[in-house]
């Protein structure tokens, strides 16, 4: 994994947590968009060989990335609920 891919994946995770913690209206849409854009960008620009060699493995990686992002989003929401 290249540095670009790692940075984009981490950016998506950070955006998920921030959306869960601080965004109240439309947080799920913001989180989904951030995870989708950052995940696809990480595969296209950071790891193009995975995208070119096996589309199935790339889609599986995106699915796992989305599930982890959803868990991070939910933890941000839980932190917001505890703070209120």
N, C-alpha and C positions, 0 to 999 in steps of 0.2 A: 504494500500500500504506500502510495506516495504521500508526501507532506500536504499536497493540495487536497487530496481525498480526505485525509484525517482532519484537516482544518474545516472542510465543508461539512463533514459528518458532525463534528463538535459544534459548529455553528447552528446546525439544525437542532441538536439536542438543547443548546442554550436557548434558542428561540422557543422551543417547546416548553421549557420550564418557565420562561418569562411570560409566555402567553397564558399558562396555567396560573401563574402567581399574580399577575398584574392586570390582565385583560379580562373584563367582565362580559361585555357584549361581543359575541362573535368569536370567542376564544378558540372554539373547536375549528372554525374555518381558518383562523390565523395559524394555528398549530399544524393543521393538515397541509396548508399551502407551504409553510416553511419546511416541513419534513419532506414533502414531495419535491420541491425545488432543490433543496440542498442535497437530498439523496441522489436524484438524477444527475445533478451537476457533478457530484463527487464521482459517480461512475463514469460519466462521459469525459470529464476533464482530468480526473485524478487516476482512474483505473480503466482506460479505454480497452485494454487487452481483455478484461473480463467481459465487457459489453460485446466485443467483437467475437470472442471465442465461444461463449455460451450464454445465450440470451436467457435461458432457463435459470442458470445460477445467478445471473444478475437480478432477475426478478425475485428470486428467493432471498437474495441479500437485501433487496429493497423492502420486502415484506417483513423480514426480521428487524430491519432498521426502523420501520414504521411502528412495529409493536413495542420496541424499546422506547421510541419517542412517545408513544401513548402512555407508557408507564411513567415516564418523566413528567409528562403533561399532568397526569393525575396527581403526582406527588406535589407539583406546584399548586394545583387546586386545593389539595389538603392543607398545604402551608397557609394559603390564603384564608381558608375556613377557620384554621386555628387562630390566626391573627385577628379575626373579627370578633 
